[in-house]
Amino acid sequence: MDSKLKKSAIICSLVIVLIICACVLYSNMAGHSESGSHEESSYSTLSSDESEDAGSGMIGSDLSAFLKDEAFFDEEVNQVLEAAMAQASRLSLLVTSVEKDLRIQIVNGDGELVTGESFYVKLEGLGEYKDLDKDGIIYIGDLASGDYYVELMPMSGYVVPDNPTKVRVKDKVEYLAIDDISLLIKTEAEIDADAEDSGIKDALSDADSTEVVDFRKSGSGTRLGIDVSKWNGDIDWYRAEEAGVEFAIIRAGYRGSVTGSIVVDPYFEYNMRSAASAGVETGVYFFTQAINEVEAVEEASAVIELIREYDIKYPIYIDTEGAGGSGRADSLDAETRTLVCEAFCRTIENAGYEAGVYASRNWYNNMLDADRLSSYRIWLAEYRSVPLYEGYYDMWQYTSKGTIDGILGNVDLNISYE
């Protein structure tokens, strides 16, 4: 079609559309006019400006008129917004003590840690302490037991408490779950997981040619199970259950071997929920890098927090292994490492769960005082057809090279002696 002709056709079409709109508008005006005599009271309160609008055929034709109305924006909405902003900037302190120490957490009105700021707190009689790494947590150790007053120093842009927080520093570990431990639990998105999650199975170096990698048949007084973590990826728990898996010990998390951060296993929730749906009973383990009893109580507290909503049938284990020689807990002596395991287990038991210790034969014999742990469930890792370990154990991890339908790659296989 010729471009001029096309242009003329478009213009004609637009004119027709405008004529139709005008007719519709005129019809609406006529309708309003006819009804006016019957509904005069409906317009009796119009202002002069509004009357002019009505004469033009539209009530309130000035669509931006609301901008001139100061009452249009609800004052209550503004007050709510202001209150929310004030809540976010209002700070408080959460202070806990495990043994001759204080952990001071700076939180906002929503109970969330406030990070990225160099907060100072003043401990009466001892001076000021700074949040050096700006993580919202200030830890003070080597304190004498007794009552202390902690004051958060003023910080621009925030409202700090008017009065100091009173707290009692404990003389001895009480092995009780720490309140608000959830503030210390991190995800792998917040850390360098490649550096932090570096546990190495000591049992591998002790394995021999008799190691059985097949999934054994359960017998009288025994049950067969697996233990899993993020390293096992997406598990089809229904297929695993059909293959004979009766229980699973699932990793809740780990303490970073470099920074000591407490980290939840990224597959923990998926594994717990999916295993339960498939009818597989569960227990939990936590890979420790605690260097003292205080940190062991923290780890146990984190596990207790993570498992609250789940039905736990098997024990909660502390997994004590090395981290390649460079882990923060690798150089602990047997006495300290045993104290760590005891502190973890006692805290778990005081929360109403059954506690246990996972370690290799070598670690039970040389890195721990196994006799002092005998009151807890003992989970032995030894990869041979018949264990050489002479001590008592309740569960045996007999291989790390097992295969199970529903799991891609190798998986740890276990026998539980009921």
SULVEN-V510668 format. One record per residue. N is the residue number from 1. RES is the residue in three letters. PHI is phi as a letter, one per 20 degrees, with the letter a starting at -180 (* if undefined). OMEGA is omega as a letter, one per 40 degrees, with the letter a starting at -180 (NA if undefined). D_CENTER is the distance of its C-alpha to the mean C-alpha in Angstrom with 2 decimals. Layout:
n=N res=RES phi=PHI omega=OMEGA d_center=D_CENTER
n=N res=RES phi=PHI omega=OMEGA d_center=D_CENTER
This chain:
n=1 res=MET phi=* omega=i d_center=66.52
n=2 res=ASP phi=g omega=a d_center=68.11
n=3 res=SER phi=f omega=i d_center=65.63
n=4 res=LYS phi=f omega=i d_center=67.88
n=5 res=LEU phi=f omega=i d_center=68.23
n=6 res=LYS phi=f omega=a d_center=64.48
n=7 res=LYS phi=f omega=a d_center=64.00
n=8 res=SER phi=f omega=i d_center=66.60
n=9 res=ALA phi=f omega=i d_center=64.96
n=10 res=ILE phi=f omega=i d_center=61.57
n=11 res=ILE phi=f omega=i d_center=63.27
n=12 res=CYS phi=f omega=i d_center=65.15
n=13 res=SER phi=f omega=i d_center=62.01
n=14 res=LEU phi=f omega=i d_center=60.35
n=15 res=VAL phi=f omega=i d_center=63.48
n=16 res=ILE phi=f omega=i d_center=63.46
n=17 res=VAL phi=f omega=i d_center=59.83
n=18 res=LEU phi=f omega=i d_center=60.69
n=19 res=ILE phi=f omega=i d_center=63.75
n=20 res=ILE phi=f omega=i d_center=61.72
n=21 res=CYS phi=f omega=a d_center=59.18
n=22 res=ALA phi=f omega=i d_center=62.09
n=23 res=CYS phi=f omega=i d_center=63.62
n=24 res=VAL phi=f omega=i d_center=60.43
n=25 res=LEU phi=f omega=i d_center=60.10
n=26 res=TYR phi=f omega=i d_center=63.78
n=27 res=SER phi=f omega=i d_center=63.36
n=28 res=ASN phi=f omega=i d_center=60.45
n=29 res=MET phi=f omega=i d_center=62.55
n=30 res=ALA phi=f omega=i d_center=65.45
n=31 res=GLY phi=f omega=i d_center=63.31
n=32 res=HIS phi=f omega=a d_center=62.14
n=33 res=SER phi=f omega=a d_center=65.78
n=34 res=GLU phi=f omega=a d_center=67.07
n=35 res=SER phi=e omega=a d_center=64.49
n=36 res=GLY phi=f omega=a d_center=65.03
n=37 res=SER phi=f omega=a d_center=68.18
n=38 res=HIS phi=e omega=a d_center=66.39
n=39 res=GLU phi=c omega=a d_center=63.25
n=40 res=GLU phi=g omega=a d_center=64.62
n=41 res=SER phi=f omega=a d_center=62.53
n=42 res=SER phi=f omega=a d_center=59.39
n=43 res=TYR phi=d omega=a d_center=60.27
n=44 res=SER phi=f omega=a d_center=62.19
n=45 res=THR phi=d omega=i d_center=59.46
n=46 res=LEU phi=f omega=i d_center=58.96
n=47 res=SER phi=f omega=a d_center=59.47
n=48 res=SER phi=f omega=i d_center=62.04
n=49 res=ASP phi=f omega=a d_center=59.44
n=50 res=GLU phi=f omega=i d_center=57.95
n=51 res=SER phi=f omega=i d_center=61.50
n=52 res=GLU phi=f omega=i d_center=61.98
n=53 res=ASP phi=f omega=a d_center=58.84
n=54 res=ALA phi=f omega=i d_center=60.23
n=55 res=GLY phi=f omega=i d_center=63.47
n=56 res=SER phi=e omega=i d_center=61.70
n=57 res=GLY phi=o omega=a d_center=60.44
n=58 res=MET phi=c omega=i d_center=56.80
n=59 res=ILE phi=e omega=a d_center=55.26
n=60 res=GLY phi=m omega=a d_center=52.97
n=61 res=SER phi=f omega=i d_center=53.53
n=62 res=ASP phi=f omega=a d_center=52.03
n=63 res=LEU phi=f omega=i d_center=48.42
n=64 res=SER phi=e omega=a d_center=47.28
n=65 res=ALA phi=f omega=a d_center=48.82
n=66 res=PHE phi=f omega=a d_center=45.47
n=67 res=LEU phi=f omega=a d_center=44.81
n=68 res=LYS phi=e omega=a d_center=47.85
n=69 res=ASP phi=e omega=a d_center=46.65
n=70 res=GLU phi=f omega=a d_center=44.79
n=71 res=ALA phi=e omega=a d_center=43.81
n=72 res=PHE phi=f omega=i d_center=42.18
n=73 res=PHE phi=e omega=a d_center=38.81
n=74 res=ASP phi=f omega=a d_center=37.70
n=75 res=GLU phi=f omega=a d_center=37.53
n=76 res=GLU phi=f omega=i d_center=34.96
n=77 res=VAL phi=f omega=i d_center=32.54
n=78 res=ASN phi=f omega=i d_center=33.08
n=79 res=GLN phi=f omega=i d_center=32.52
n=80 res=VAL phi=f omega=i d_center=29.15
n=81 res=LEU phi=f omega=i d_center=28.07
n=82 res=GLU phi=f omega=i d_center=29.41
n=83 res=ALA phi=f omega=i d_center=27.64
n=84 res=ALA phi=f omega=i d_center=24.24
n=85 res=MET phi=f omega=i d_center=25.00
n=86 res=ALA phi=f omega=i d_center=26.10
n=87 res=GLN phi=f omega=a d_center=22.95
n=88 res=ALA phi=f omega=a d_center=20.79
n=89 res=SER phi=e omega=a d_center=23.21
n=90 res=ARG phi=e omega=a d_center=23.58
n=91 res=LEU phi=d omega=i d_center=21.87
n=92 res=SER phi=b omega=a d_center=21.41
n=93 res=LEU phi=d omega=i d_center=20.66
n=94 res=LEU phi=d omega=a d_center=18.47
n=95 res=VAL phi=c omega=i d_center=20.41
n=96 res=THR phi=c omega=i d_center=20.05
n=97 res=SER phi=c omega=i d_center=22.35
n=98 res=VAL phi=d omega=i d_center=22.25
n=99 res=GLU phi=b omega=i d_center=25.61
n=100 res=LYS phi=l omega=a d_center=27.83
n=101 res=ASP phi=b omega=i d_center=25.01
n=102 res=LEU phi=c omega=i d_center=23.00
n=103 res=ARG phi=d omega=a d_center=19.48
n=104 res=ILE phi=d omega=a d_center=19.73
n=105 res=GLN phi=d omega=a d_center=16.85
n=106 res=ILE phi=e omega=a d_center=18.11
n=107 res=VAL phi=c omega=i d_center=16.43
n=108 res=ASN phi=e omega=a d_center=17.87
n=109 res=GLY phi=f omega=i d_center=19.15
n=110 res=ASP phi=e omega=i d_center=15.90
n=111 res=GLY phi=m omega=a d_center=14.26
n=112 res=GLU phi=d omega=i d_center=12.34
n=113 res=LEU phi=g omega=i d_center=13.10
n=114 res=VAL phi=d omega=a d_center=16.15
n=115 res=THR phi=d omega=i d_center=16.39
n=116 res=GLY phi=n omega=a d_center=19.44
n=117 res=GLU phi=c omega=i d_center=21.98
n=118 res=SER phi=e omega=a d_center=24.21
n=119 res=PHE phi=f omega=i d_center=24.09
n=120 res=TYR phi=d omega=i d_center=26.63
n=121 res=VAL phi=c omega=i d_center=26.81
n=122 res=LYS phi=d omega=i d_center=30.06
n=123 res=LEU phi=d omega=a d_center=30.49
n=124 res=GLU phi=g omega=i d_center=33.80
n=125 res=GLY phi=n omega=a d_center=36.42
n=126 res=LEU phi=c omega=i d_center=34.38
n=127 res=GLY phi=o omega=a d_center=33.78
n=128 res=GLU phi=d omega=i d_center=30.97
n=129 res=TYR phi=c omega=a d_center=27.78
n=130 res=LYS phi=d omega=i d_center=25.98
n=131 res=ASP phi=f omega=a d_center=22.40
n=132 res=LEU phi=f omega=a d_center=23.65
n=133 res=ASP phi=e omega=i d_center=20.61
n=134 res=LYS phi=l omega=i d_center=19.60
n=135 res=ASP phi=d omega=i d_center=15.96
n=136 res=GLY phi=n omega=a d_center=16.57
n=137 res=ILE phi=c omega=i d_center=17.04
n=138 res=ILE phi=c omega=a d_center=20.51
n=139 res=TYR phi=d omega=i d_center=21.25
n=140 res=ILE phi=c omega=a d_center=24.82
n=141 res=GLY phi=d omega=i d_center=26.24
n=142 res=ASP phi=l omega=i d_center=29.69
n=143 res=LEU phi=e omega=i d_center=30.39
n=144 res=ALA phi=f omega=i d_center=33.01
n=145 res=SER phi=f omega=a d_center=31.99
n=146 res=GLY phi=p omega=a d_center=32.83
n=147 res=ASP phi=e omega=i d_center=31.99
n=148 res=TYR phi=c omega=i d_center=30.80
n=149 res=TYR phi=d omega=a d_center=30.48
n=150 res=VAL phi=d omega=a d_center=27.82
n=151 res=GLU phi=c omega=i d_center=28.59
n=152 res=LEU phi=e omega=a d_center=26.57
n=153 res=MET phi=f omega=a d_center=29.15
n=154 res=PRO phi=g omega=i d_center=29.90
n=155 res=MET phi=c omega=a d_center=28.14
n=156 res=SER phi=g omega=i d_center=29.61
n=157 res=GLY phi=n omega=a d_center=27.87
n=158 res=TYR phi=c omega=i d_center=26.06
n=159 res=VAL phi=d omega=a d_center=27.25
n=160 res=VAL phi=e omega=i d_center=26.79
n=161 res=PRO phi=g omega=i d_center=27.49
n=162 res=ASP phi=f omega=a d_center=31.22
n=163 res=ASN phi=d omega=i d_center=31.23
n=164 res=PRO phi=f omega=i d_center=29.81
n=165 res=THR phi=e omega=i d_center=27.15
n=166 res=LYS phi=e omega=a d_center=28.70
n=167 res=VAL phi=b omega=i d_center=26.89
n=168 res=ARG phi=d omega=i d_center=28.30
n=169 res=VAL phi=e omega=a d_center=27.73
n=170 res=LYS phi=f omega=a d_center=27.86
n=171 res=ASP phi=e omega=a d_center=30.54
n=172 res=LYS phi=c omega=i d_center=28.97
n=173 res=VAL phi=f omega=i d_center=25.67
n=174 res=GLU phi=d omega=i d_center=25.27
n=175 res=TYR phi=l omega=i d_center=22.59
n=176 res=LEU phi=d omega=a d_center=20.60
n=177 res=ALA phi=g omega=a d_center=16.85
n=178 res=ILE phi=e omega=i d_center=15.84
n=179 res=ASP phi=f omega=i d_center=15.12
n=180 res=ASP phi=m omega=i d_center=12.22
n=181 res=ILE phi=f omega=a d_center=10.63
n=182 res=SER phi=g omega=i d_center=7.13
n=183 res=LEU phi=f omega=a d_center=8.61
n=184 res=LEU phi=e omega=a d_center=9.15
n=185 res=ILE phi=e omega=a d_center=6.01
n=186 res=LYS phi=d omega=i d_center=6.13
n=187 res=THR phi=d omega=a d_center=6.16
n=188 res=GLU phi=f omega=i d_center=9.80
n=189 res=ALA phi=f omega=a d_center=10.80
n=190 res=GLU phi=e omega=a d_center=10.85
n=191 res=ILE phi=c omega=i d_center=13.08
n=192 res=ASP phi=e omega=a d_center=16.19
n=193 res=ALA phi=f omega=a d_center=15.13
n=194 res=ASP phi=f omega=a d_center=18.85
n=195 res=ALA phi=e omega=a d_center=19.72
n=196 res=GLU phi=e omega=a d_center=16.90
n=197 res=ASP phi=e omega=a d_center=16.64
n=198 res=SER phi=c omega=i d_center=20.34
n=199 res=GLY phi=f omega=i d_center=21.16
n=200 res=ILE phi=c omega=a d_center=24.68
n=201 res=LYS phi=f omega=i d_center=26.16
n=202 res=ASP phi=f omega=a d_center=29.10
n=203 res=ALA phi=f omega=a d_center=30.60
n=204 res=LEU phi=f omega=a d_center=31.51
n=205 res=SER phi=f omega=a d_center=34.17
n=206 res=ASP phi=d omega=a d_center=35.65
n=207 res=ALA phi=f omega=i d_center=35.99
n=208 res=ASP phi=c omega=a d_center=39.50
n=209 res=SER phi=f omega=a d_center=41.42
n=210 res=THR phi=e omega=a d_center=41.21
n=211 res=GLU phi=g omega=i d_center=37.49
n=212 res=VAL phi=e omega=a d_center=37.07
n=213 res=VAL phi=d omega=i d_center=34.65
n=214 res=ASP phi=f omega=i d_center=35.51
n=215 res=PHE phi=f omega=a d_center=33.58
n=216 res=ARG phi=f omega=i d_center=35.80
n=217 res=LYS phi=e omega=i d_center=37.07
n=218 res=SER phi=f omega=a d_center=35.91
n=219 res=GLY phi=c omega=a d_center=38.76
n=220 res=SER phi=f omega=i d_center=39.68
n=221 res=GLY phi=m omega=i d_center=37.03
n=222 res=THR phi=c omega=i d_center=34.57
n=223 res=ARG phi=c omega=a d_center=31.64
n=224 res=LEU phi=d omega=a d_center=30.23
n=225 res=GLY phi=b omega=a d_center=26.64
n=226 res=ILE phi=c omega=i d_center=24.29
n=227 res=ASP phi=c omega=a d_center=21.22
n=228 res=VAL phi=c omega=i d_center=18.83
n=229 res=SER phi=b omega=i d_center=15.93
n=230 res=LYS phi=g omega=a d_center=15.15
n=231 res=TRP phi=f omega=i d_center=18.73
n=232 res=ASN phi=e omega=i d_center=20.13
n=233 res=GLY phi=m omega=a d_center=18.86
n=234 res=ASP phi=f omega=a d_center=19.27
n=235 res=ILE phi=e omega=i d_center=20.96
n=236 res=ASP phi=e omega=a d_center=23.44
n=237 res=TRP phi=f omega=i d_center=22.90
n=238 res=TYR phi=f omega=i d_center=26.02
n=239 res=ARG phi=f omega=i d_center=28.19
n=240 res=ALA phi=f omega=i d_center=26.80
n=241 res=GLU phi=f omega=i d_center=27.61
n=242 res=GLU phi=f omega=i d_center=31.02
n=243 res=ALA phi=f omega=i d_center=31.61
n=244 res=GLY phi=o omega=i d_center=31.41
n=245 res=VAL phi=f omega=a d_center=27.88
n=246 res=GLU phi=d omega=i d_center=27.74
n=247 res=PHE phi=b omega=i d_center=24.49
n=248 res=ALA phi=b omega=i d_center=21.47
n=249 res=ILE phi=d omega=a d_center=19.52
n=250 res=ILE phi=d omega=a d_center=16.09
n=251 res=ARG phi=f omega=i d_center=14.07
n=252 res=ALA phi=e omega=a d_center=10.75
n=253 res=GLY phi=r omega=a d_center=10.36
n=254 res=TYR phi=b omega=i d_center=12.69
n=255 res=ARG phi=e omega=a d_center=13.88
n=256 res=GLY phi=g omega=a d_center=15.27
n=257 res=SER phi=f omega=i d_center=19.03
n=258 res=VAL phi=d omega=a d_center=19.94
n=259 res=THR phi=e omega=a d_center=17.87
n=260 res=GLY phi=n omega=i d_center=16.31
n=261 res=SER phi=f omega=i d_center=12.72
n=262 res=ILE phi=e omega=a d_center=10.23
n=263 res=VAL phi=c omega=i d_center=8.29
n=264 res=VAL phi=e omega=i d_center=6.53
n=265 res=ASP phi=f omega=a d_center=9.34
n=266 res=PRO phi=f omega=i d_center=9.20
n=267 res=TYR phi=d omega=a d_center=11.57
n=268 res=PHE phi=g omega=a d_center=10.26
n=269 res=GLU phi=f omega=i d_center=9.81
n=270 res=TYR phi=g omega=a d_center=12.95
n=271 res=ASN phi=f omega=a d_center=14.88
n=272 res=MET phi=f omega=a d_center=14.38
n=273 res=ARG phi=f omega=a d_center=15.40
n=274 res=SER phi=f omega=i d_center=18.08
n=275 res=ALA phi=f omega=i d_center=19.58
n=276 res=ALA phi=f omega=i d_center=19.97
n=277 res=SER phi=f omega=a d_center=21.60
n=278 res=ALA phi=e omega=i d_center=23.97
n=279 res=GLY phi=n omega=i d_center=24.95
n=280 res=VAL phi=e omega=i d_center=23.61
n=281 res=GLU phi=f omega=a d_center=22.74
n=282 res=THR phi=c omega=i d_center=19.74
n=283 res=GLY phi=c omega=a d_center=18.90
n=284 res=VAL phi=b omega=i d_center=16.13
n=285 res=TYR phi=c omega=i d_center=16.48
n=286 res=PHE phi=c omega=i d_center=14.81
n=287 res=PHE phi=e omega=a d_center=16.59
n=288 res=THR phi=e omega=i d_center=17.74
n=289 res=GLN phi=c omega=i d_center=19.08
n=290 res=ALA phi=f omega=a d_center=19.60
n=291 res=ILE phi=d omega=i d_center=22.98
n=292 res=ASN phi=b omega=a d_center=23.73
n=293 res=GLU phi=f omega=a d_center=23.16
n=294 res=VAL phi=g omega=i d_center=21.04
n=295 res=GLU phi=f omega=i d_center=18.40
n=296 res=ALA phi=f omega=i d_center=18.79
n=297 res=VAL phi=f omega=i d_center=18.08
n=298 res=GLU phi=f omega=a d_center=14.85
n=299 res=GLU phi=f omega=i d_center=13.83
n=300 res=ALA phi=f omega=i d_center=15.09
n=301 res=SER phi=f omega=i d_center=13.34
n=302 res=ALA phi=f omega=i d_center=9.87
n=303 res=VAL phi=f omega=i d_center=11.14
n=304 res=ILE phi=g omega=i d_center=12.66
n=305 res=GLU phi=f omega=a d_center=9.64
n=306 res=LEU phi=f omega=a d_center=7.99
n=307 res=ILE phi=e omega=a d_center=11.51
n=308 res=ARG phi=g omega=a d_center=12.73
n=309 res=GLU phi=e omega=a d_center=13.42
n=310 res=TYR phi=d omega=i d_center=15.02
n=311 res=ASP phi=e omega=a d_center=18.64
n=312 res=ILE phi=e omega=a d_center=18.89
n=313 res=LYS phi=d omega=a d_center=22.45
n=314 res=TYR phi=d omega=a d_center=22.43
n=315 res=PRO phi=f omega=i d_center=21.65
n=316 res=ILE phi=d omega=a d_center=18.57
n=317 res=TYR phi=d omega=i d_center=19.76
n=318 res=ILE phi=e omega=a d_center=19.42
n=319 res=ASP phi=e omega=a d_center=20.30
n=320 res=THR phi=d omega=a d_center=22.70
n=321 res=GLU phi=b omega=i d_center=24.10
n=322 res=GLY phi=e omega=i d_center=25.15
n=323 res=ALA phi=c omega=i d_center=23.62
n=324 res=GLY phi=m omega=i d_center=26.89
n=325 res=GLY phi=n omega=a d_center=28.60
n=326 res=SER phi=d omega=i d_center=26.72
n=327 res=GLY phi=f omega=a d_center=23.54
n=328 res=ARG phi=f omega=a d_center=23.16
n=329 res=ALA phi=d omega=a d_center=23.89
n=330 res=ASP phi=f omega=a d_center=26.50
n=331 res=SER phi=e omega=i d_center=29.42
n=332 res=LEU phi=f omega=i d_center=28.76
n=333 res=ASP phi=e omega=a d_center=31.83
n=334 res=ALA phi=f omega=a d_center=31.93
n=335 res=GLU phi=f omega=a d_center=32.13
n=336 res=THR phi=f omega=a d_center=28.97
n=337 res=ARG phi=f omega=i d_center=26.99
n=338 res=THR phi=f omega=i d_center=28.31
n=339 res=LEU phi=f omega=i d_center=27.31
n=340 res=VAL phi=f omega=a d_center=23.71
n=341 res=CYS phi=f omega=i d_center=23.77
n=342 res=GLU phi=f omega=a d_center=25.53
n=343 res=ALA phi=f omega=i d_center=23.16
n=344 res=PHE phi=f omega=a d_center=20.14
n=345 res=CYS phi=f omega=i d_center=22.22
n=346 res=ARG phi=f omega=i d_center=23.71
n=347 res=THR phi=f omega=i d_center=20.43
n=348 res=ILE phi=f omega=a d_center=19.30
n=349 res=GLU phi=f omega=i d_center=22.77
n=350 res=ASN phi=f omega=i d_center=22.87
n=351 res=ALA phi=e omega=i d_center=19.91
n=352 res=GLY phi=n omega=i d_center=22.10
n=353 res=TYR phi=d omega=i d_center=20.97
n=354 res=GLU phi=e omega=a d_center=23.14
n=355 res=ALA phi=d omega=i d_center=22.42
n=356 res=GLY phi=b omega=a d_center=23.71
n=357 res=VAL phi=c omega=i d_center=24.18
n=358 res=TYR phi=d omega=i d_center=24.21
n=359 res=ALA phi=a omega=i d_center=26.67
n=360 res=SER phi=e omega=i d_center=29.64
n=361 res=ARG phi=g omega=a d_center=33.25
n=362 res=ASN phi=g omega=a d_center=33.82
n=363 res=TRP phi=f omega=i d_center=30.97
n=364 res=TYR phi=f omega=a d_center=32.11
n=365 res=ASN phi=e omega=a d_center=35.61
n=366 res=ASN phi=c omega=a d_center=35.17
n=367 res=MET phi=d omega=a d_center=31.75
n=368 res=LEU phi=b omega=i d_center=31.19
n=369 res=ASP phi=e omega=a d_center=33.44
n=370 res=ALA phi=f omega=a d_center=33.03
n=371 res=ASP phi=f omega=a d_center=35.37
n=372 res=ARG phi=f omega=a d_center=33.10
n=373 res=LEU phi=d omega=a d_center=30.24
n=374 res=SER phi=f omega=i d_center=32.52
n=375 res=SER phi=e omega=i d_center=31.37
n=376 res=TYR phi=d omega=i d_center=27.96
n=377 res=ARG phi=f omega=a d_center=27.45
n=378 res=ILE phi=d omega=a d_center=28.44
n=379 res=TRP phi=d omega=a d_center=27.13
n=380 res=LEU phi=e omega=i d_center=29.57
n=381 res=ALA phi=d omega=i d_center=29.22
n=382 res=GLU phi=b omega=a d_center=32.78
n=383 res=TYR phi=e omega=i d_center=33.93
n=384 res=ARG phi=b omega=a d_center=37.52
n=385 res=SER phi=f omega=i d_center=39.46
n=386 res=VAL phi=c omega=a d_center=40.00
n=387 res=PRO phi=f omega=i d_center=37.89
n=388 res=LEU phi=e omega=a d_center=39.85
n=389 res=TYR phi=f omega=a d_center=37.57
n=390 res=GLU phi=e omega=i d_center=39.77
n=391 res=GLY phi=e omega=a d_center=37.26
n=392 res=TYR phi=e omega=i d_center=35.81
n=393 res=TYR phi=b omega=a d_center=32.68
n=394 res=ASP phi=e omega=a d_center=31.02
n=395 res=MET phi=b omega=a d_center=29.41
n=396 res=TRP phi=c omega=i d_center=30.54
n=397 res=GLN phi=e omega=a d_center=28.74
n=398 res=TYR phi=e omega=i d_center=31.95
n=399 res=THR phi=a omega=i d_center=30.92
n=400 res=SER phi=d omega=a d_center=28.26
n=401 res=LYS phi=d omega=a d_center=30.47
n=402 res=GLY phi=f omega=i d_center=30.43
n=403 res=THR phi=c omega=a d_center=30.40
n=404 res=ILE phi=c omega=i d_center=29.29
n=405 res=ASP phi=g omega=a d_center=29.83
n=406 res=GLY phi=o omega=i d_center=26.66
n=407 res=ILE phi=c omega=i d_center=25.14
n=408 res=LEU phi=e omega=i d_center=26.21
n=409 res=GLY phi=n omega=a d_center=27.41
n=410 res=ASN phi=f omega=i d_center=27.53
n=411 res=VAL phi=b omega=i d_center=25.49
n=412 res=ASP phi=f omega=i d_center=25.78
n=413 res=LEU phi=d omega=a d_center=28.09
n=414 res=ASN phi=c omega=i d_center=28.44
n=415 res=ILE phi=d omega=i d_center=30.97
n=416 res=SER phi=d omega=a d_center=30.07
n=417 res=TYR phi=e omega=a d_center=33.09
n=418 res=GLU phi=f omega=NA d_center=32.85
